[in-house]
Amino acid sequence: MDLDYLTGAGFAALLIGSLIYLAILALSIWIGYLVIKAAVRNGLREHTLWLEQRRGPIR
């Protein structure tokens, strides 16, 4: 029995699995970045509004 083709198939499956894992990891990091960016933007906007109410318009 020649099982050399199974070694190649196993390597291909490992490679594809690793690529899918890395893609999901990259997507998760990107989504996390976008969520944090939106939160910081909203926080700065709220802080600016609070300052304007307290001290008057900022130039």
PDB file with SEQRES, HELIX, SHEET and CRYST1 records, atoms N, CA, C and O in Angstrom:
SEQRES   1 A   59  MET ASP LEU ASP TYR LEU THR GLY ALA GLY PHE ALA ALA          
SEQRES   2 A   59  LEU LEU ILE GLY SER LEU ILE TYR LEU ALA ILE LEU ALA          
SEQRES   3 A   59  LEU SER ILE TRP ILE GLY TYR LEU VAL ILE LYS ALA ALA          
SEQRES   4 A   59  VAL ARG ASN GLY LEU ARG GLU HIS THR LEU TRP LEU GLU          
SEQRES   5 A   59  GLN ARG ARG GLY PRO ILE ARG                                  
HELIX    1 AA1 ASP A    4  ARG A   55  1                                  52    
CRYST1    1.000    1.000    1.000  90.00  90.00  90.00 P 1           1          
ATOM      1  N   MET A   1       0.835  -1.188   0.000  1.00  0.00           N  
ATOM      2  CA  MET A   1       0.000   0.000   0.000  1.00  0.00           C  
ATOM      3  C   MET A   1       0.874   1.244   0.000  1.00  0.00           C  
ATOM      4  O   MET A   1       1.817   1.355   0.784  1.00  0.00           O  
ATOM      5  N   ASP A   2       0.555   2.169  -0.879  1.00  0.00           N  
ATOM      6  CA  ASP A   2       1.304   3.412  -0.964  1.00  0.00           C  
ATOM      7  C   ASP A   2       0.498   4.528  -0.297  1.00  0.00           C  
ATOM      8  O   ASP A   2      -0.550   4.928  -0.802  1.00  0.00           O  
ATOM      9  N   LEU A   3       0.992   5.029   0.841  1.00  0.00           N  
ATOM     10  CA  LEU A   3       0.262   6.034   1.610  1.00  0.00           C  
ATOM     11  C   LEU A   3       0.912   7.409   1.522  1.00  0.00           C  
ATOM     12  O   LEU A   3       0.635   8.274   2.352  1.00  0.00           O  
ATOM     13  N   ASP A   4       1.771   7.624   0.532  1.00  0.00           N  
ATOM     14  CA  ASP A   4       2.442   8.919   0.407  1.00  0.00           C  
ATOM     15  C   ASP A   4       1.454  10.040   0.098  1.00  0.00           C  
ATOM     16  O   ASP A   4       1.662  11.174   0.529  1.00  0.00           O  
ATOM     17  N   TYR A   5       0.404   9.750  -0.625  1.00  0.00           N  
ATOM     18  CA  TYR A   5      -0.570  10.791  -0.958  1.00  0.00           C  
ATOM     19  C   TYR A   5      -1.305  11.258   0.298  1.00  0.00           C  
ATOM     20  O   TYR A   5      -1.757  12.402   0.341  1.00  0.00           O  
ATOM     21  N   LEU A   6      -1.438  10.411   1.321  1.00  0.00           N  
ATOM     22  CA  LEU A   6      -2.077  10.834   2.573  1.00  0.00           C  
ATOM     23  C   LEU A   6      -1.219  11.852   3.305  1.00  0.00           C  
ATOM     24  O   LEU A   6      -1.753  12.749   3.959  1.00  0.00           O  
ATOM     25  N   THR A   7       0.085  11.734   3.209  1.00  0.00           N  
ATOM     26  CA  THR A   7       0.981  12.705   3.842  1.00  0.00           C  
ATOM     27  C   THR A   7       0.782  14.076   3.203  1.00  0.00           C  
ATOM     28  O   THR A   7       0.707  15.087   3.901  1.00  0.00           O  
ATOM     29  N   GLY A   8       0.699  14.105   1.896  1.00  0.00           N  
ATOM     30  CA  GLY A   8       0.456  15.363   1.198  1.00  0.00           C  
ATOM     31  C   GLY A   8      -0.905  15.937   1.533  1.00  0.00           C  
ATOM     32  O   GLY A   8      -1.043  17.148   1.701  1.00  0.00           O  
ATOM     33  N   ALA A   9      -1.907  15.084   1.633  1.00  0.00           N  
ATOM     34  CA  ALA A   9      -3.254  15.551   1.973  1.00  0.00           C  
ATOM     35  C   ALA A   9      -3.284  16.092   3.399  1.00  0.00           C  
ATOM     36  O   ALA A   9      -3.954  17.087   3.675  1.00  0.00           O  
ATOM     37  N   GLY A  10      -2.560  15.440   4.300  1.00  0.00           N  
ATOM     38  CA  GLY A  10      -2.497  15.912   5.681  1.00  0.00           C  
ATOM     39  C   GLY A  10      -1.820  17.265   5.773  1.00  0.00           C  
ATOM     40  O   GLY A  10      -2.258  18.136   6.524  1.00  0.00           O  
ATOM     41  N   PHE A  11      -0.749  17.443   5.008  1.00  0.00           N  
ATOM     42  CA  PHE A  11      -0.047  18.721   4.997  1.00  0.00           C  
ATOM     43  C   PHE A  11      -0.933  19.813   4.414  1.00  0.00           C  
ATOM     44  O   PHE A  11      -0.955  20.935   4.920  1.00  0.00           O  
ATOM     45  N   ALA A  12      -1.666  19.488   3.347  1.00  0.00           N  
ATOM     46  CA  ALA A  12      -2.564  20.465   2.736  1.00  0.00           C  
ATOM     47  C   ALA A  12      -3.680  20.850   3.707  1.00  0.00           C  
ATOM     48  O   ALA A  12      -4.032  22.025   3.808  1.00  0.00           O  
ATOM     49  N   ALA A  13      -4.233  19.882   4.414  1.00  0.00           N  
ATOM     50  CA  ALA A  13      -5.287  20.167   5.388  1.00  0.00           C  
ATOM     51  C   ALA A  13      -4.739  21.025   6.525  1.00  0.00           C  
ATOM     52  O   ALA A  13      -5.418  21.943   6.984  1.00  0.00           O  
ATOM     53  N   LEU A  14      -3.528  20.742   6.983  1.00  0.00           N  
ATOM     54  CA  LEU A  14      -2.898  21.543   8.026  1.00  0.00           C  
ATOM     55  C   LEU A  14      -2.664  22.970   7.550  1.00  0.00           C  
ATOM     56  O   LEU A  14      -2.885  23.921   8.301  1.00  0.00           O  
ATOM     57  N   LEU A  15      -2.225  23.122   6.330  1.00  0.00           N  
ATOM     58  CA  LEU A  15      -1.973  24.444   5.763  1.00  0.00           C  
ATOM     59  C   LEU A  15      -3.274  25.233   5.615  1.00  0.00           C  
ATOM     60  O   LEU A  15      -3.333  26.406   5.983  1.00  0.00           O  
ATOM     61  N   ILE A  16      -4.303  24.603   5.085  1.00  0.00           N  
ATOM     62  CA  ILE A  16      -5.596  25.278   4.912  1.00  0.00           C  
ATOM     63  C   ILE A  16      -6.201  25.625   6.274  1.00  0.00           C  
ATOM     64  O   ILE A  16      -6.740  26.716   6.456  1.00  0.00           O  
ATOM     65  N   GLY A  17      -6.111  24.713   7.208  1.00  0.00           N  
ATOM     66  CA  GLY A  17      -6.620  24.975   8.561  1.00  0.00           C  
ATOM     67  C   GLY A  17      -5.894  26.136   9.219  1.00  0.00           C  
ATOM     68  O   GLY A  17      -6.517  26.970   9.877  1.00  0.00           O  
ATOM     69  N   SER A  18      -4.582  26.191   9.043  1.00  0.00           N  
ATOM     70  CA  SER A  18      -3.798  27.290   9.613  1.00  0.00           C  
ATOM     71  C   SER A  18      -4.177  28.620   8.972  1.00  0.00           C  
ATOM     72  O   SER A  18      -4.277  29.635   9.661  1.00  0.00           O  
ATOM     73  N   LEU A  19      -4.386  28.621   7.669  1.00  0.00           N  
ATOM     74  CA  LEU A  19      -4.777  29.850   6.985  1.00  0.00           C  
ATOM     75  C   LEU A  19      -6.153  30.331   7.439  1.00  0.00           C  
ATOM     76  O   LEU A  19      -6.359  31.528   7.638  1.00  0.00           O  
ATOM     77  N   ILE A  20      -7.085  29.407   7.601  1.00  0.00           N  
ATOM     78  CA  ILE A  20      -8.417  29.777   8.078  1.00  0.00           C  
ATOM     79  C   ILE A  20      -8.331  30.320   9.503  1.00  0.00           C  
ATOM     80  O   ILE A  20      -8.985  31.310   9.833  1.00  0.00           O  
ATOM     81  N   TYR A  21      -7.529  29.679  10.343  1.00  0.00           N  
ATOM     82  CA  TYR A  21      -7.343  30.142  11.720  1.00  0.00           C  
ATOM     83  C   TYR A  21      -6.774  31.559  11.741  1.00  0.00           C  
ATOM     84  O   TYR A  21      -7.262  32.412  12.482  1.00  0.00           O  
ATOM     85  N   LEU A  22      -5.752  31.809  10.938  1.00  0.00           N  
ATOM     86  CA  LEU A  22      -5.143  33.139  10.889  1.00  0.00           C  
ATOM     87  C   LEU A  22      -6.108  34.186  10.339  1.00  0.00           C  
ATOM     88  O   LEU A  22      -6.106  35.331  10.790  1.00  0.00           O  
ATOM     89  N   ALA A  23      -6.935  33.797   9.362  1.00  0.00           N  
ATOM     90  CA  ALA A  23      -7.913  34.731   8.809  1.00  0.00           C  
ATOM     91  C   ALA A  23      -8.957  35.108   9.861  1.00  0.00           C  
ATOM     92  O   ALA A  23      -9.330  36.276   9.977  1.00  0.00           O  
ATOM     93  N   ILE A  24      -9.422  34.136  10.616  1.00  0.00           N  
ATOM     94  CA  ILE A  24     -10.400  34.412  11.668  1.00  0.00           C  
ATOM     95  C   ILE A  24      -9.772  35.275  12.762  1.00  0.00           C  
ATOM     96  O   ILE A  24     -10.418  36.187  13.278  1.00  0.00           O  
ATOM     97  N   LEU A  25      -8.533  34.996  13.112  1.00  0.00           N  
ATOM     98  CA  LEU A  25      -7.829  35.797  14.110  1.00  0.00           C  
ATOM     99  C   LEU A  25      -7.660  37.244  13.634  1.00  0.00           C  
ATOM    100  O   LEU A  25      -7.893  38.178  14.400  1.00  0.00           O  
ATOM    101  N   ALA A  26      -7.260  37.429  12.385  1.00  0.00           N  
ATOM    102  CA  ALA A  26      -7.089  38.774  11.835  1.00  0.00           C  
ATOM    103  C   ALA A  26      -8.420  39.513  11.786  1.00  0.00           C  
ATOM    104  O   ALA A  26      -8.478  40.703  12.097  1.00  0.00           O  
ATOM    105  N   LEU A  27      -9.485  38.828  11.401  1.00  0.00           N  
ATOM    106  CA  LEU A  27     -10.806  39.439  11.352  1.00  0.00           C  
ATOM    107  C   LEU A  27     -11.265  39.857  12.754  1.00  0.00           C  
ATOM    108  O   LEU A  27     -11.849  40.927  12.922  1.00  0.00           O  
ATOM    109  N   SER A  28     -11.006  39.028  13.743  1.00  0.00           N  
ATOM    110  CA  SER A  28     -11.377  39.356  15.119  1.00  0.00           C  
ATOM    111  C   SER A  28     -10.623  40.582  15.616  1.00  0.00           C  
ATOM    112  O   SER A  28     -11.208  41.452  16.262  1.00  0.00           O  
ATOM    113  N   ILE A  29      -9.337  40.656  15.321  1.00  0.00           N  
ATOM    114  CA  ILE A  29      -8.541  41.815  15.733  1.00  0.00           C  
ATOM    115  C   ILE A  29      -9.043  43.072  15.036  1.00  0.00           C  
ATOM    116  O   ILE A  29      -9.139  44.128  15.663  1.00  0.00           O  
ATOM    117  N   TRP A  30      -9.362  42.976  13.760  1.00  0.00           N  
ATOM    118  CA  TRP A  30      -9.855  44.135  13.005  1.00  0.00           C  
ATOM    119  C   TRP A  30     -11.194  44.627  13.554  1.00  0.00           C  
ATOM    120  O   TRP A  30     -11.398  45.830  13.711  1.00  0.00           O  
ATOM    121  N   ILE A  31     -12.102  43.702  13.844  1.00  0.00           N  
ATOM    122  CA  ILE A  31     -13.402  44.080  14.406  1.00  0.00           C  
ATOM    123  C   ILE A  31     -13.210  44.709  15.784  1.00  0.00           C  
ATOM    124  O   ILE A  31     -13.869  45.696  16.109  1.00  0.00           O  
ATOM    125  N   GLY A  32     -12.325  44.155  16.585  1.00  0.00           N  
ATOM    126  CA  GLY A  32     -12.027  44.746  17.886  1.00  0.00           C  
ATOM    127  C   GLY A  32     -11.481  46.152  17.748  1.00  0.00           C  
ATOM    128  O   GLY A  32     -11.854  47.042  18.512  1.00  0.00           O  
ATOM    129  N   TYR A  33     -10.598  46.363  16.778  1.00  0.00           N  
ATOM    130  CA  TYR A  33     -10.051  47.697  16.518  1.00  0.00           C  
ATOM    131  C   TYR A  33     -11.162  48.680  16.159  1.00  0.00           C  
ATOM    132  O   TYR A  33     -11.182  49.804  16.661  1.00  0.00           O  
ATOM    133  N   LEU A  34     -12.088  48.261  15.290  1.00  0.00           N  
ATOM    134  CA  LEU A  34     -13.178  49.147  14.886  1.00  0.00           C  
ATOM    135  C   LEU A  34     -14.093  49.484  16.055  1.00  0.00           C  
ATOM    136  O   LEU A  34     -14.562  50.618  16.161  1.00  0.00           O  
ATOM    137  N   VAL A  35     -14.354  48.527  16.930  1.00  0.00           N  
ATOM    138  CA  VAL A  35     -15.203  48.766  18.094  1.00  0.00           C  
ATOM    139  C   VAL A  35     -14.528  49.760  19.038  1.00  0.00           C  
ATOM    140  O   VAL A  35     -15.168  50.692  19.524  1.00  0.00           O  
ATOM    141  N   ILE A  36     -13.244  49.561  19.294  1.00  0.00           N  
ATOM    142  CA  ILE A  36     -12.518  50.463  20.185  1.00  0.00           C  
ATOM    143  C   ILE A  36     -12.428  51.862  19.581  1.00  0.00           C  
ATOM    144  O   ILE A  36     -12.571  52.858  20.290  1.00  0.00           O  
ATOM    145  N   LYS A  37     -12.193  51.934  18.282  1.00  0.00           N  
ATOM    146  CA  LYS A  37     -12.115  53.231  17.603  1.00  0.00           C  
ATOM    147  C   LYS A  37     -13.440  53.988  17.731  1.00  0.00           C  
ATOM    148  O   LYS A  37     -13.441  55.188  18.006  1.00  0.00           O  
ATOM    149  N   ALA A  38     -14.555  53.301  17.534  1.00  0.00           N  
ATOM    150  CA  ALA A  38     -15.868  53.938  17.659  1.00  0.00           C  
ATOM    151  C   ALA A  38     -16.118  54.383  19.099  1.00  0.00           C  
ATOM    152  O   ALA A  38     -16.683  55.453  19.328  1.00  0.00           O  
ATOM    153  N   ALA A  39     -15.704  53.577  20.061  1.00  0.00           N  
ATOM    154  CA  ALA A  39     -15.909  53.935  21.463  1.00  0.00           C  
ATOM    155  C   ALA A  39     -15.097  55.172  21.838  1.00  0.00           C  
ATOM    156  O   ALA A  39     -15.595  56.052  22.539  1.00  0.00           O  
ATOM    157  N   VAL A  40     -13.862  55.241  21.379  1.00  0.00           N  
ATOM    158  CA  VAL A  40     -13.028  56.407  21.665  1.00  0.00           C  
ATOM    159  C   VAL A  40     -13.611  57.646  21.000  1.00  0.00           C  
ATOM    160  O   VAL A  40     -13.658  58.713  21.612  1.00  0.00           O  
ATOM    161  N   ARG A  41     -14.053  57.518  19.763  1.00  0.00           N  
ATOM    162  CA  ARG A  41     -14.655  58.655  19.053  1.00  0.00           C  
ATOM    163  C   ARG A  41     -15.882  59.167  19.797  1.00  0.00           C  
ATOM    164  O   ARG A  41     -16.040  60.375  19.976  1.00  0.00           O  
ATOM    165  N   ASN A  42     -16.753  58.257  20.231  1.00  0.00           N  
ATOM    166  CA  ASN A  42     -17.953  58.668  20.955  1.00  0.00           C  
ATOM    167  C   ASN A  42     -17.598  59.279  22.305  1.00  0.00           C  
ATOM    168  O   ASN A  42     -18.225  60.250  22.729  1.00  0.00           O  
ATOM    169  N   GLY A  43     -16.612  58.726  22.974  1.00  0.00           N  
ATOM    170  CA  GLY A  43     -16.190  59.277  24.255  1.00  0.00           C  
ATOM    171  C   GLY A  43     -15.623  60.677  24.111  1.00  0.00           C  
ATOM    172  O   GLY A  43     -15.909  61.546  24.934  1.00  0.00           O  
ATOM    173  N   LEU A  44     -14.823  60.908  23.077  1.00  0.00           N  
ATOM    174  CA  LEU A  44     -14.281  62.251  22.852  1.00  0.00           C  
ATOM    175  C   LEU A  44     -15.387  63.239  22.496  1.00  0.00           C  
ATOM    176  O   LEU A  44     -15.349  64.392  22.925  1.00  0.00           O  
ATOM    177  N   ARG A  45     -16.361  62.799  21.724  1.00  0.00           N  
ATOM    178  CA  ARG A  45     -17.468  63.679  21.363  1.00  0.00           C  
ATOM    179  C   ARG A  45     -18.283  64.051  22.599  1.00  0.00           C  
ATOM    180  O   ARG A  45     -18.647  65.213  22.776  1.00  0.00           O  
ATOM    181  N   GLU A  46     -18.569  63.073  23.452  1.00  0.00           N  
ATOM    182  CA  GLU A  46     -19.311  63.352  24.680  1.00  0.00           C  
ATOM    183  C   GLU A  46     -18.521  64.277  25.596  1.00  0.00           C  
ATOM    184  O   GLU A  46     -19.097  65.169  26.219  1.00  0.00           O  
ATOM    185  N   HIS A  47     -17.228  64.078  25.682  1.00  0.00           N  
ATOM    186  CA  HIS A  47     -16.394  64.926  26.526  1.00  0.00           C  
ATOM    187  C   HIS A  47     -16.363  66.358  25.986  1.00  0.00           C  
ATOM    188  O   HIS A  47     -16.416  67.313  26.761  1.00  0.00           O  
ATOM    189  N   THR A  48     -16.278  66.509  24.678  1.00  0.00           N  
ATOM    190  CA  THR A  48     -16.294  67.841  24.069  1.00  0.00           C  
ATOM    191  C   THR A  48     -17.620  68.546  24.354  1.00  0.00           C  
ATOM    192  O   THR A  48     -17.627  69.731  24.687  1.00  0.00           O  
ATOM    193  N   LEU A  49     -18.732  67.839  24.227  1.00  0.00           N  
ATOM    194  CA  LEU A  49     -20.031  68.424  24.539  1.00  0.00           C  
ATOM    195  C   LEU A  49     -20.115  68.825  26.004  1.00  0.00           C  
ATOM    196  O   LEU A  49     -20.661  69.878  26.330  1.00  0.00           O  
ATOM    197  N   TRP A  50     -19.582  67.997  26.879  1.00  0.00           N  
ATOM    198  CA  TRP A  50     -19.585  68.305  28.304  1.00  0.00           C  
ATOM    199  C   TRP A  50     -18.756  69.561  28.581  1.00  0.00           C  
ATOM    200  O   TRP A  50     -19.167  70.413  29.369  1.00  0.00           O  
ATOM    201  N   LEU A  51     -17.595  69.680  27.938  1.00  0.00           N  
ATOM    202  CA  LEU A  51     -16.766  70.867  28.124  1.00  0.00           C  
ATOM    203  C   LEU A  51     -17.467  72.111  27.605  1.00  0.00           C  
ATOM    204  O   LEU A  51     -17.406  73.163  28.242  1.00  0.00           O  
ATOM    205  N   GLU A  52     -18.135  72.010  26.453  1.00  0.00           N  
ATOM    206  CA  GLU A  52     -18.846  73.163  25.899  1.00  0.00           C  
ATOM    207  C   GLU A  52     -19.981  73.600  26.811  1.00  0.00           C  
ATOM    208  O   GLU A  52     -20.225  74.799  26.951  1.00  0.00           O  
ATOM    209  N   GLN A  53     -20.668  72.674  27.424  1.00  0.00           N  
ATOM    210  CA  GLN A  53     -21.743  73.019  28.357  1.00  0.00           C  
ATOM    211  C   GLN A  53     -21.171  73.696  29.601  1.00  0.00           C  
ATOM    212  O   GLN A  53     -21.803  74.585  30.173  1.00  0.00           O  
ATOM    213  N   ARG A  54     -20.012  73.289  30.006  1.00  0.00           N  
ATOM    214  CA  ARG A  54     -19.409  73.785  31.239  1.00  0.00           C  
ATOM    215  C   ARG A  54     -18.708  75.119  31.050  1.00  0.00           C  
ATOM    216  O   ARG A  54     -18.819  75.999  31.904  1.00  0.00           O  
ATOM    217  N   ARG A  55     -17.991  75.286  29.947  1.00  0.00           N  
ATOM    218  CA  ARG A  55     -17.142  76.467  29.762  1.00  0.00           C  
ATOM    219  C   ARG A  55     -17.554  77.337  28.590  1.00  0.00           C  
ATOM    220  O   ARG A  55     -17.014  78.433  28.440  1.00  0.00           O  
ATOM    221  N   GLY A  56     -18.456  76.916  27.777  1.00  0.00           N  
ATOM    222  CA  GLY A  56     -18.805  77.646  26.565  1.00  0.00           C  
ATOM    223  C   GLY A  56     -18.150  76.993  25.371  1.00  0.00           C  
ATOM    224  O   GLY A  56     -17.332  76.087  25.532  1.00  0.00           O  
ATOM    225  N   PRO A  57     -18.500  77.440  24.160  1.00  0.00           N  
ATOM    226  CA  PRO A  57     -17.982  76.805  22.940  1.00  0.00           C  
ATOM    227  C   PRO A  57     -16.466  76.858  22.862  1.00  0.00           C  
ATOM    228  O   PRO A  57     -15.848  77.851  23.246  1.00  0.00           O  
ATOM    229  N   ILE A  58     -15.883  75.798  22.372  1.00  0.00           N  
ATOM    230  CA  ILE A  58     -14.436  75.740  22.150  1.00  0.00           C  
ATOM    231  C   ILE A  58     -14.169  76.320  20.770  1.00  0.00           C  
ATOM    232  O   ILE A  58     -14.705  75.828  19.777  1.00  0.00           O  
ATOM    233  N   ARG A  59     -13.373  77.328  20.699  1.00  0.00           N  
ATOM    234  CA  ARG A  59     -13.033  78.044  19.465  1.00  0.00           C  
ATOM    235  C   ARG A  59     -13.522  77.374  18.254  1.00  0.00           C  
ATOM    236  O   ARG A  59     -13.306  77.867  17.147  1.00  0.00           O  
TER     237      ARG A  59                                                      
END                                                                             
